[in-house]
Amino acid sequence: MIYFNNDYAEGCHPKVLEALVKTNLEQTPGYGEDEFCRSAAEKIKKLCGRENLSVHFLVGGTQTNMTVIDAALRPHQGALCAVTGHINTHETGAVEATGHKVLTVPSDDGKITADQVRSYVTAHWADGAHEHLAQPKLVYISNPTELGTLYTCSELEKLSNTCRELGLYLFLDGARLGYGLMAKDNDVSMEDLSAFCDVFYIGGTKVGALFGEAVVFSNLKLAEDFRYLIKQHGAMLAKGRLLGVQFDALMTDNLYFEISAHADRLADRLRETFKKCGVPFLVENNTNQLFPILPDDVLDALSKTYVFCEQERVDESHRAVRFCTSWATKEENVTSLEKSLEELLKRK
């Protein structure tokens, strides 16, 4: 079988593995207080164009989202996000298990707008019984979103300004950040993220690492005592240098961005093939996730060779599915899928 169901099916980039092997027998302090974590943090700060950042390394996305949100909020406060947001749909209620309600607004494209944030917060405080409701205090977004869409720099700036005006924190989930930064229509930079977000993270698990996410706080007040929260949530890795080594390798010689561009380029190839065959999309985007709408019989035929994710049924004979490329996707596998699609759809 050829896998297009996610972007974390492989292990890690060879240069990351080489760095892990090379440093395997070195002795270092534990819990992320080693030279590799410090070096990786410095490289991230340089990419963001500022030194006054607090950088921490955690193992996975759900763990990171849960820990950051719990660190930012008081017990009565909640996180506002699009209804499709990862913390609302694919994390088994992890944020709510820490005692913080996930508050949602409608979205067709995976994004939440500044106007929606303002409307929600205004309605909350206008409600005479607002003290009986979870108080919105943090806005959670992801870039790319769950639907592979991207925030423009203008949208991100408006969200940031609105959050600051209303006294909310802005937290950006960057599990697939590399694929967003290298998309052909992206106009957001690492500098923008550190300027507009109170906290964001750089995803490694889905972008070339064995595991790991790099959390970046620009709001240093939020970073106070964060290591206590990491430990309390069981997220403090004793062999923390394993995270530092990986991010140090990914942030060296543009590797993180080059491998992200590879995934986007192959996704663009598939996107053009779908379009050439007259296939519509559930949502348009230019990142590494594609959501074509295909006939059931075509999907049944494809499933004999390829693994992909079910998204939703569109009508009685068509389904939207997700095909996903990664930093490690092989050109020949994309070529194989393209040929299969052209052959199957030619018969229609």
Solvent accessible surface area in square Angstrom, and as a share of the most:
residue,aa,sasa,rsa
1,M,128,0.57
2,I,36,0.18
3,Y,131,0.50
4,F,2,0.01
5,N,30,0.15
6,N,25,0.13
7,D,0,0.00
8,Y,104,0.39
9,A,61,0.47
10,E,77,0.34
11,G,42,0.40
12,C,17,0.10
13,H,32,0.14
14,P,91,0.57
15,K,116,0.49
16,V,0,0.00
17,L,90,0.45
18,E,111,0.50
19,A,23,0.18
20,L,22,0.11
21,V,103,0.59
22,K,166,0.70
23,T,13,0.07
24,N,93,0.47
25,L,164,0.82
26,E,81,0.36
27,Q,183,0.82
28,T,39,0.22
29,P,82,0.52
30,G,29,0.27
31,Y,97,0.37
32,G,26,0.25
33,E,98,0.44
34,D,0,0.00
35,E,98,0.44
36,F,26,0.11
37,C,5,0.03
38,R,141,0.52
39,S,40,0.26
40,A,0,0.00
41,A,13,0.10
42,E,84,0.38
43,K,61,0.26
44,I,0,0.00
45,K,31,0.13
46,K,167,0.71
47,L,57,0.28
48,C,3,0.02
49,G,58,0.56
50,R,68,0.25
51,E,115,0.51
52,N,83,0.43
53,L,9,0.05
54,S,25,0.16
55,V,22,0.12
56,H,27,0.12
57,F,26,0.11
58,L,0,0.00
59,V,45,0.26
60,G,19,0.18
61,G,20,0.19
62,T,52,0.30
63,Q,41,0.18
64,T,0,0.00
65,N,1,0.00
66,M,38,0.17
67,T,0,0.00
68,V,1,0.01
69,I,0,0.00
70,D,28,0.14
71,A,31,0.24
72,A,12,0.09
73,L,13,0.07
74,R,160,0.58
75,P,112,0.71
76,H,85,0.38
77,Q,12,0.05
78,G,0,0.00
79,A,0,0.00
80,L,0,0.00
81,C,0,0.00
82,A,5,0.04
83,V,64,0.37
84,T,36,0.21
85,G,7,0.07
86,H,36,0.16
87,I,4,0.02
88,N,60,0.31
89,T,65,0.38
90,H,126,0.56
91,E,6,0.03
92,T,144,0.84
93,G,34,0.32
94,A,15,0.12
95,V,1,0.00
96,E,80,0.36
97,A,88,0.68
98,T,36,0.21
99,G,49,0.47
100,H,6,0.03
101,K,113,0.48
102,V,12,0.07
103,L,12,0.06
104,T,52,0.30
105,V,12,0.07
106,P,105,0.66
107,S,22,0.14
108,D,141,0.73
109,D,55,0.28
110,G,8,0.08
111,K,31,0.13
112,I,2,0.01
113,T,71,0.41
114,A,17,0.13
115,D,104,0.54
116,Q,50,0.22
117,V,0,0.00
118,R,90,0.33
119,S,73,0.47
120,Y,65,0.25
121,V,5,0.03
122,T,80,0.46
123,A,62,0.48
124,H,12,0.05
125,W,124,0.44
126,A,82,0.64
127,D,59,0.31
128,G,76,0.73
129,A,44,0.34
130,H,54,0.24
131,E,122,0.55
132,H,144,0.64
133,L,89,0.44
134,A,27,0.21
135,Q,35,0.15
136,P,3,0.02
137,K,47,0.20
138,L,0,0.00
139,V,0,0.00
140,Y,3,0.01
141,I,4,0.02
142,S,11,0.07
143,N,1,0.01
144,P,7,0.05
145,T,2,0.01
146,E,37,0.17
147,L,13,0.07
148,G,0,0.00
149,T,12,0.07
150,L,22,0.11
151,Y,4,0.02
152,T,59,0.34
153,C,29,0.17
154,S,59,0.38
155,E,65,0.29
156,L,0,0.00
157,E,74,0.33
158,K,124,0.52
159,L,2,0.01
160,S,1,0.00
161,N,83,0.43
162,T,9,0.05
163,C,1,0.01
164,R,132,0.48
165,E,117,0.52
166,L,50,0.25
167,G,37,0.36
168,L,10,0.05
169,Y,48,0.18
170,L,1,0.01
171,F,0,0.00
172,L,0,0.00
173,D,6,0.03
174,G,0,0.00
175,A,17,0.13
176,R,17,0.06
177,L,0,0.00
178,G,0,0.00
179,Y,0,0.00
180,G,0,0.00
181,L,21,0.10
182,M,70,0.31
183,A,7,0.05
184,K,139,0.59
185,D,84,0.44
186,N,33,0.17
187,D,86,0.44
188,V,4,0.02
189,S,41,0.27
190,M,11,0.05
191,E,88,0.39
192,D,30,0.16
193,L,0,0.00
194,S,1,0.01
195,A,47,0.36
196,F,31,0.13
197,C,0,0.00
198,D,16,0.08
199,V,0,0.00
200,F,0,0.00
201,Y,1,0.00
202,I,0,0.00
203,G,0,0.00
204,G,0,0.00
205,T,38,0.22
206,K,29,0.12
207,V,0,0.00
208,G,0,0.00
209,A,1,0.01
210,L,78,0.39
211,F,58,0.24
212,G,0,0.00
213,E,3,0.01
214,A,0,0.00
215,V,0,0.00
216,V,0,0.00
217,F,2,0.01
218,S,17,0.11
219,N,39,0.20
220,L,84,0.42
221,K,148,0.63
222,L,14,0.07
223,A,14,0.11
224,E,106,0.48
225,D,92,0.48
226,F,2,0.01
227,R,86,0.31
228,Y,160,0.61
229,L,40,0.20
230,I,7,0.03
231,K,114,0.48
232,Q,143,0.64
233,H,40,0.18
234,G,65,0.63
235,A,3,0.02
236,M,38,0.17
237,L,56,0.28
238,A,54,0.42
239,K,141,0.60
240,G,3,0.03
241,R,29,0.11
242,L,50,0.25
243,L,3,0.02
244,G,0,0.00
245,V,4,0.02
246,Q,0,0.00
247,F,0,0.00
248,D,28,0.15
249,A,16,0.13
250,L,0,0.00
251,M,17,0.08
252,T,52,0.30
253,D,122,0.63
254,N,82,0.42
255,L,10,0.05
256,Y,1,0.00
257,F,24,0.10
258,E,100,0.45
259,I,12,0.06
260,S,0,0.00
261,A,33,0.26
262,H,48,0.21
263,A,0,0.00
264,D,6,0.03
265,R,116,0.42
266,L,0,0.00
267,A,0,0.00
268,D,32,0.16
269,R,74,0.27
270,L,0,0.00
271,R,9,0.03
272,E,99,0.44
273,T,8,0.05
274,F,0,0.00
275,K,93,0.39
276,K,149,0.63
277,C,40,0.24
278,G,62,0.59
279,V,11,0.06
280,P,77,0.49
281,F,26,0.11
282,L,58,0.29
283,V,19,0.11
284,E,109,0.49
285,N,15,0.08
286,N,35,0.18
287,T,0,0.00
288,N,0,0.00
289,Q,0,0.00
290,L,2,0.01
291,F,1,0.01
292,P,0,0.00
293,I,25,0.13
294,L,0,0.00
295,P,24,0.15
296,D,30,0.16
297,D,81,0.42
298,V,4,0.02
299,L,0,0.00
300,D,78,0.40
301,A,33,0.26
302,L,2,0.01
303,S,53,0.34
304,K,160,0.68
305,T,59,0.35
306,Y,5,0.02
307,V,37,0.21
308,F,24,0.10
309,C,42,0.25
310,E,106,0.47
311,Q,74,0.33
312,E,88,0.39
313,R,123,0.45
314,V,67,0.39
315,D,67,0.35
316,E,162,0.73
317,S,51,0.33
318,H,58,0.26
319,R,39,0.14
320,A,0,0.00
321,V,0,0.00
322,R,33,0.12
323,F,0,0.00
324,C,2,0.01
325,T,0,0.00
326,S,3,0.02
327,W,22,0.08
328,A,30,0.23
329,T,16,0.10
330,K,118,0.50
331,E,67,0.30
332,E,110,0.49
333,N,38,0.20
334,V,0,0.00
335,T,47,0.27
336,S,38,0.24
337,L,0,0.00
338,E,24,0.11
339,K,134,0.57
340,S,28,0.18
341,L,0,0.00
342,E,59,0.26
343,E,98,0.44
344,L,26,0.13
345,L,24,0.12
346,K,163,0.69
347,R,168,0.61
348,K,131,0.56
